[in-house]
């Protein structure tokens, strides 16, 4: 099974991070495909409505 985990915490929290790591570890042991993202580490910006992404990769 493919599983995506999004960590939306704005700051690192030791206990929460540890729980997520244990969750990822447990799910991986059950042969799941895990994608884990820390949103605070990504450069996410607002859509400008320019459609460049649609022209480059239609339907994605």
C-alpha positions in Angstrom: 0.0 0.0 0.0 1.2 3.5 -0.7 1.0 5.9 2.2 1.7 9.6 2.3 2.3 11.3 5.7 2.3 15.1 5.8 3.8 16.7 8.9 2.3 20.2 9.1 3.9 21.2 12.5 5.4 24.6 12.2 8.2 23.8 14.7 10.0 20.6 15.6 8.4 18.9 18.6 10.5 16.0 20.0 7.6 13.9 21.1 5.5 14.4 18.0 8.5 13.8 15.7 9.3 10.6 17.6 5.8 9.3 17.2 5.9 9.9 13.5 9.2 8.2 13.1 7.8 5.1 15.0 4.7 5.2 12.7 6.9 5.3 9.6 9.0 2.5 10.9 6.0 0.3 11.8 4.3 0.9 8.4 7.5 0.2 6.6 7.9 -3.1 8.4 4.5 -4.1 7.0 5.9 -3.6 3.5 4.1 -0.3 2.8 5.5 2.3 0.5 5.9 5.5 2.6 6.3 9.1 1.5 7.0 11.4 4.4 7.0 15.2 4.0 7.8 17.9 6.5 5.9 20.8 5.1 8.1 23.3 7.0 11.1 22.2 4.9 9.4 22.6 1.5 9.1 25.8 -0.5 5.4 26.0 -0.9 4.0 29.2 -2.6 0.6 30.4 -3.6 -0.7 29.6 -7.1 -0.4 32.7 -9.4 -2.8 31.3 -11.9 -0.3 31.5 -14.8 -1.0 27.9 -16.0 2.8 27.2 -16.6 2.5 24.0 -14.6 -0.4 22.9 -16.7 1.4 23.6 -19.9 4.5 21.7 -18.7 2.7 18.7 -17.2 -0.9 18.6 -18.4 -3.3 16.8 -16.0 -0.8 16.6 -13.1 
